[in-house]
Amino acid sequence: MDLYQVKMTPERVFLLALFCAICVTLASGACAEVDSDTEAVAGQGFKLGCISCKMRGEVEATATVDWFFMFKGEKQFIPIYTYDGSSSMIKDDRFEDRLEWVGSKHTQDLQDASIYITNVTFNDTGVFRCLFNRILFYEHYEYETEATKYVKLNVVAKATRGTASIVSEVMMYVSIIGLQLWLLVEMIYCYRKIMAHGEEALRASAEEYLAIASESKDNCAAVQVAE
């Protein structure tokens, strides 16, 4: 019997299952595409949300982001901002010193392309377009793909509780509950796997003990016969 074998108590099994689930959660990560708010208050700041999750998390990728804006009553988008993972550029004088990157940091694999507008004006009413240009790096080739998000912004004098805000908040809570349920399933899976492994170890130890006992019994019988 192995003297260094650790007894699998329920407390140790639970701790191992919890550790396993946490490691899986940290390794996999999560990305949720939540719609941006659509109502800004004049004179205040506003975050234009834009998230495009990469479907294949294990594939390396790079992305650049371009923002466009179509003023209310206009029919054509104009470029206003670009970001390549390390540097940014404001392309329209009307947004000079008013746009700030608040998306993914310290990575070329951009998935959150949100920007922040300072000192919102009524002239900012219109439609913003966020364009992801993503390159996926496979073993023998590269694949280019695009993703586009739209934010129809309405600027008001006083804040109101908009539908988009309510939906975004509900989606946030749904995502949190979903992640917690997934973590619970992972914990149960790890717990059952560790328990099965512990039972196998106990059976192996029991069989080894019986084999030693049987061998000892045979040796005793042989000694008695010899005497």
N, C-alpha and C positions, 0 to 999 in steps of 0.2 A: 504493500500500500504506500502511496506517495505521501511522505511526511509533510510536504509543502503544499498539499492540496488545500484550497480555501473552502470552508464550508459555505454553501450558498443559502444564507438566511434570507427571509423575505425582505429585510431592510436592505441588504446588499443588492438583491435582485432589483428592487425599486430604484436604488441610486444608480445602478448600471443602466437601467432602462431610461432613466431621466437623462443621464449623460449622453447616451446614444441618440436620443431624440434631439437634444440640443445641438449636438455635432451635425446631425443631418440638416437641421434648420439653418445653422450658420453656413454650411457648405452650399446649400441650394439657393438661398437668397429669395427675395420676392420683389416683384414689380407689378404695380397696379396702375392701369390707365384710367385715371380719374379726370373727369371733365373740369375745365377751368370755370371759375366764377365769371359772370357776364355783366355784372353791374358795378361800376366804379363811382366814387364820389368826387366831384370836382374839388381840386385843391389838395387832395390826398394822394397817397401812393396806391398802386394796384399791381398785383401779381398776375401776369398772363401765363396760365398754366399750359404746358404742352409736354405730354409724356408718350413715348413710343417704345414699348417693351420689345426687346429682342426675343424672338421665339425660341432660338437655339442658344441656351445659356452657355453651353460648352464650346461654342464656335467663337474664335477671336474675331473682332470687328473694330472698325473705326467709323466715325460718323461726323459730318458737318451739318450745321443747322442754319437755315435762312428764314428770316421773318419778313413778311410782306404786310402791307396795310392798304385797305381800300376805304377811302373816306366815305362818309354817308352821302348818298346821292351820286357817287362816282360809279364807274363800271370797270375799272381797271386797277389791279393791284400794283403797288410800287414797292421796291425793296427798301427796307428800313434798317435791317440789322443782320449781321452774320457772325457765326462763331465756329471755330474749327477745333476746339478742345484745348487750345492754349492762348489764343488771342481773339479779340472781337473787333468789330468795326460798325459804327453807326453810319448808315448810308443816306440819311435824309436829315437836312438841317433842322427840320421842325421837331426832331426828336434828339437833337444834340444835347448831351449831358443829362438826358432824362431816362435813358435805358441802361439797365444793369443786369448782368447775367446772374441768375440764382438757380441754375440747373445743376447737372452733374459736374462734380469737381474732381480734379487730378486724374482724369482719364480721357482717352481718345474714344472710348466706346460709350458715346453719349446715349442716354435713354431719357433723361429729363432735360428738356430744352426750355424751361420756364425763364421768363425775363420779368423784370420789375420796372414799372413806369413811375417816375416821381412827378409830383405836381400835375396830376391829371387835369386836362381841360375839356371843355365841351367839344372842342375840335377833334378829340380822340374818339369820338363816337364813330363806329364803323365796324368793319370786319378785318380781323387779323388772321393771317395764314402762317402756319409754322410748317416748314418743309425739312424733313430729315433726308439726307443723302448718305446711305449706309453701305459699307463694303464688308462683306463676310469673307473671311479667309479660310478656305478649305485646303486640304492637303495638296491638291493638284490644280486648283483653280480658284478664282475670286468671283464672287457674285455680288452685283450691285443692285440695290433696292431702294425704293423711296417710300416715305410715309408722310401723309399730310393731315394736319389738324387745323380746325377753324375755331375762332373765338369771336362771336358777335358781341361787341362791347357796347353797352349803353351807359352813358355818363349822366348822373343825376345830381341834383343839388343836395339831397339828403338821402342817407342810406335806407334801403328797404330790404325786407327779407324776400329774396328772389327764389324762383323755383329751382334754378340751377344750383344755388347754394344749398337748398334743402336736399336735393338729389345727391349732391357731392358728399354731404355729411352722412346721409343714409348709406351710400356706397362705401364710405370709409368704415363705418361700423360693421357693415356686412363683410368687408375684407378682413377686419380684425377677428370677427367671430369665425370666419372660414379658416383663417390661419390657426386659431386656437383649436378648432376641431381637428384640423390636419395634424397638429402637434400631438393631440390626444391619441389619434390613430397610430402615429409613429411610436408613441410610448407603449401602447398596448402591444404593437408588433414586436418591439424590442424586448418587452417583458416576457412575452410568450417564447421568443427565440432563446433568451437567456435561461428561462425555466426549463425548456427542452434540453438545452445543453447541460444544465445542472443535473437533470434526471438521468441523462446518459452517463455523466460522470459518476453519479451514485450507483447506477447499475454496474458500471465497470468496476467500481471499488468493491461492491458486494460480490461480484463474480470472482475477483482476485482474492478476496478474503476467503470465500468458500474453497477456492482452489488450494490456498495455503493450508486451510484447515484439513482438507481431504488428504493433502500430501503429508501433513503431520500425523494424521491418523494412520496412514499406510506405513509410515516410518515406525510408529509405535508398535503396530502389529508385527512388522518384520523383526523388531528387536525382541518381542516376546517369543516369537517362533525360534529365533536363534538361541535364546536362553533355554 
